[in-house]
Each structure stands twice: as structure tokens, then as C-alpha cells.
Amino acid sequence: MEAKVVWKGKMSFTGKGESGFDVPLGTDPGVGGDDDGLRPMELIGIGLAGCTAMDVISILNKKKQKVSKFEVLVHAETANEHPKVFTRIEIEYIVSGENIDRSAVERAVELSETKYCPAQAMISKSAVMSHKITIN
């Protein structure tokens, strides 16, 4: 994988990955930014949520679950001192649909955590991770 950022001035950057999509990166005015883009640590949280979400929805589709709405939320706590790494993360899966089998969702989350999601594998080396499942 290749990724790059290009400085746009002050504390503004544009990030780009191999897929070719641009992502604006920025920070708040309190540290010299213009509040004009995602924070890098937000991208790590989004990447974690996206990684596990893709695993879980793929598995649920294979298990013939009739999912009509699906969200993954990442609730992260960070260290007080620099580097302000994630110290504790709860990944919350919110699944809506018709006759959703809780055990199927639990198994999909477990497989994502233990086998498929590289983001969880990496981040779990430095942060305590937990999971919450809500079925509507």
C-alpha cells in the first residue's frame, strides 16, 4: 500500500491513497489550523470502523441476514500525554433489519476481530478494545 499527503499551507494537507481519492486533512485553530479537514486520528478511527464494518456486513450477507441499516461507531479514549495514542476503544455495531439473528451478528463481529480486520489487529496491540452490539 502507498499513501501520501501534500501540504497545502498552514496546517492543511490533502491525503491520497492508491485508490486515487483525496481526503482533506486539517486541525483546529488552537494549534494553527483552519478547521478544514479531518484530523489524522479521526481517519484512524474511521479506518477501524470501515475495516470491521466491511467484514461484518459481508459475513451477515453470507449468513442471509436481512440487514436494512447498519452502522459502526468507534468510541475512543486517548492518553493524556503525547503521543496521545488510543488507550481504550469500544466498537459499537448497530444492526437493523428483519429477524436478525443475534448469534450471527456476534459471530460476524468475532470473526472480524480475530481473523479478518487488520486495523483491529494493529490497534489492539496498544489499546484495550471492547465491542457492543445493538439489534433493532
Backbone hydrogen bonds, N-H to C=O, Kabsch-Sander energy under -0.5 kcal/mol:
donor,donor_aa,acceptor,acceptor_aa,energy
4,K,16,K,-2.4
6,V,14,T,-2.3
8,K,12,S,-3.4
9,G,12,S,-0.9
12,S,9,G,-2.7
13,F,25,L,-2.4
14,T,6,V,-2.0
15,G,23,V,-3.2
16,K,4,K,-2.7
17,G,21,F,-0.9
18,E,2,E,-0.9
20,G,17,G,-1.9
23,V,15,G,-2.2
25,L,13,F,-2.9
26,G,38,L,-1.8
31,V,28,D,-1.9
32,G,29,P,-1.9
33,G,28,D,-1.9
35,D,27,T,-3.0
38,L,24,P,-2.3
42,E,39,R,-0.5
43,L,39,R,-1.8
44,I,40,P,-1.5
45,G,41,M,-2.0
46,I,42,E,-2.9
47,G,43,L,-2.8
48,L,44,I,-2.4
49,A,45,G,-2.5
50,G,46,I,-3.0
51,C,47,G,-2.6
52,T,48,L,-2.2
53,A,49,A,-2.3
54,M,50,G,-2.3
55,D,51,C,-1.5
56,V,52,T,-2.9
57,I,53,A,-2.6
58,S,54,M,-1.6
59,I,55,D,-2.5
60,L,56,V,-2.8
61,N,57,I,-2.2
62,K,58,S,-2.0
63,K,59,I,-1.8
64,K,61,N,-1.6
65,Q,60,L,-2.6
66,K,98,E,-0.7
67,V,65,Q,-1.6
68,S,96,S,-2.6
69,K,96,S,-1.7
71,E,94,I,-2.3
73,L,92,E,-2.9
75,H,73,L,-0.5
75,H,90,E,-2.8
76,A,74,V,-0.6
77,E,88,R,-3.1
79,A,85,V,-2.4
85,V,83,P,-2.5
87,T,77,E,-2.9
88,R,77,E,-1.2
89,I,128,V,-3.0
90,E,75,H,-2.6
91,I,89,I,-0.5
91,I,130,S,-2.8
92,E,73,L,-3.1
92,E,90,E,-0.6
93,Y,91,I,-0.5
93,Y,132,K,-3.2
94,I,71,E,-2.9
94,I,92,E,-0.5
95,V,93,Y,-0.6
95,V,134,T,-3.0
96,S,69,K,-2.9
98,E,66,K,-1.9
99,N,97,G,-0.6
102,R,100,I,-0.7
104,A,101,D,-0.7
105,V,101,D,-1.8
106,E,102,R,-2.9
107,R,103,S,-2.2
108,A,104,A,-2.2
109,V,105,V,-2.6
110,E,106,E,-2.4
111,L,107,R,-2.7
112,S,108,A,-2.1
113,E,109,V,-2.5
114,T,110,E,-2.8
115,K,111,L,-2.3
116,Y,111,L,-2.0
117,C,112,S,-2.3
121,A,117,C,-1.9
122,M,118,P,-2.3
123,I,119,A,-2.7
124,S,120,Q,-2.4
125,K,122,M,-1.4
126,S,123,I,-1.8
127,A,123,I,-1.7
128,V,87,T,-2.5
130,S,89,I,-2.3
132,K,91,I,-2.5
134,T,93,Y,-3.0
136,N,95,V,-3.1
136,N,134,T,-0.5
